[in-house]
Amino acid sequence: MGVIGKLEPEVGRHLLRDEGEVIVDEVHKHWVAYVRPAAEATVGVVLLAVFPFVDLDIAWLPLLVAGGIFVHAAWRALSNNMDRFVITNMRVFRVHGVLSRQLATMPLIRILDITVAKPLIGRILGYGHFVFESAAQEQGLREIRYVGRPDERDLSIQRVVQRAGLRGPRVIN
């Protein structure tokens, strides 16, 4: 496949299939995470448009800068595309990285609290950020940014935790 490999992370290979683990939800980044790379690419296009009007002695400069901007924008977009947050019936995990892959996993039993942060623009466009609190605070799952439909995803996690019997039944007084 080449150095970069596939342009989608293979989340299925991280499942404990022998133990009956199944994917409940696979979360891609919300489209708004791609706005910044698109804006960078637009700046690169503007620099290329300026290129014919620049003195011939320094014409290489806008071309070089535009090339650097395009590479950076493509890297950010690819990095966003390779970042996946997965909810299973046993745990949550995150796979990310372009050239090297990182896997951070947390069993459902270790999730103490999930904070769903929705900035104003996130409420309008339908995204938010998850902040996980667990017994071990230094983990790769502390913050998951640009989660589409965050309330639905939070409820999915709460349902899985409840079905696994990790929280006691609700007592109503």
Phi, psi and omega in degrees: 000343182106182183295315183282333181079208181288155180270009175230136177290145180269085183288332181298332181287349180264001182280148175268073186298324179297335180266000179087020180284132178228153179281127174269319180204138174245119188258118172270162175295145175295153183301335182294339177293342181265358181294315182296313175300324178294321178295320177298316179297324178296319176299321177298320178296319178298318178297323177293327178291330180282334185313313182293342184261004182266149177306140185301330181292330181242018182297335180293334185296306178297328177295316179294315180296317179298318178299317178297319179295318178298317180297316180296317179296317179296320179297316179296317180295317179295320178297318176297320181293328183274000182265116180232139174247127187237133175252124177242180178283356182237334187197175169241144175212161181231130175244127178206164180122147182261295180278317174243144184256141176241141178235124175241131184227149178217120175297149182303327183295337182272353179283113178270321185202147174235123175258129177255110180261124179235103175294165182307311180295329177293322177294323180288317186267352174088036175224167178200184181234138175264137172236116182266135172250129178219178180297324177256109186285337180265092178217165181283359181251018182300312183224127176245115186261154176058055177269120177287145181048059187297326180294317178296319181293321178298316178297325177299315179295316180298320177297316181296318179297317180295315181295329179285353179075024183274346175239142179292162178295150180288133177253123180256125180270000000 
